Amino acid sequence: MNNTTKIVFAFIVGILIGVGGLHLIGVPSSGSNIHTLSTAGSTTVFPLSQEWATQFHEAFPSIIVNPSTGGSGLGQSQVASQLIDIGASSSYPDLDFRTAHTDVKIIPVSADALGIVTNPTVNGSIFKMDCDMAVAIFQGNITTWEDFETTFNVIVAASGAIHVYVRADASGTTATFASWLETADENINSNSAEYEWGLGHKETVSWPSSHSAVDGNPGVASGVLSDNQGIGYVGLAFIEGLTPVQLYNPRINIYIEPTLENALRALPDELLNPGQNLMNSNNTDSYPIARLLYYLVNENNIHWYTIVYLNWVLVQGQQFISDVGYVPISGTSAATYALSVVSTLLPIS
């Protein structure tokens, strides 16, 4: 594309998105060519990318989206190296990455929440925890269900060792979860002992050796489901068959169910940047570990069909998000921010 074509392309796509429609008008004619768009990264985002790939290809048969997984860290590194068109990440890239890769643009595409889950035999269908309780278990301060009961003055059906399932791969889910664990000092629940998280909040954590480290959200969910003493953390799309723990939000002083609706309540009226903290929001009934899910693109490696896909994701694609178990951001401050970023992208070809 020459510069004039690029400007016309951006202008036409912007108009079409503004009226809620997206068609290949004013973009290069594909003829009989098939264009392939590659994504990789977060296991949380992967089911969503799969659904979008199917639905998008039905609308645009000449464009094929090939999603793959590998963890948020992989998605971030590969898009920075221009090895893929889109990187998928379930956490906001850290400062070192953002500083080193200013050419990578971060685009919210959906909202999600992260849940602590137990095997149903641990405590039936209802389990309530605050952040101090979670720190004690996942940091290995408390290693038996009996000690957990005594320390926090609660009743748990399970007995014996606490079997903790965590992520072994570089994971945005881990980074988000660990960041929430660092908020334990905000608890005002008088029934809790006080604990502080000391293992950091990167995408890989040096877990206690007693924990079972597995790959991906599916690995954690499968491990907990097969273990009568199991507990772990996953994205909400992976909680089926498990007991989701109601988590304490210290800013509103209540326990909140991990639902998609409660996760969406954590979004602010205005999103100032895509990494804005959504944890322990003081919005009514907001779930304490809400997050945004992201697509990352490298502005030095953007094709016209990538921009078409991103616009479709943020408009028509939002209708398919709930089917996968995530939260659409249509009409929210996150969508407004995302569309503003996409509107600045220009294709190299």
Secondary structure, DSSP 8 states (H G I E B T S, - for coil): --HHHHHHHHHHHHHHHHTT-----SS---TT--EEEEEEE-TTTHHHHHHHHHHHHHH-TTEEEEE--S-HHHHHHHHHTTSSSEEEESS---HHHHHH-TTEEEEEEEEEEEEEEE-HHHHTT--EE-HHHHHHHHTTS--BHHHHHHHHT---S--SB-EEEEE-S--HHHHHHHHHHGGGGG---TTS------S--SSS----TTSEEESHHHHHHHHHHT-TTEEEEEEGGG-TTSEE-EEEETTTTEEE---HHHHHTTS-SS-SSTT---TT--STT--TTEEEEEEEEETTS--HHHHHHHHHHHTGGGGGHHHHT-B--TTSHHHHHHHHHHTT-----
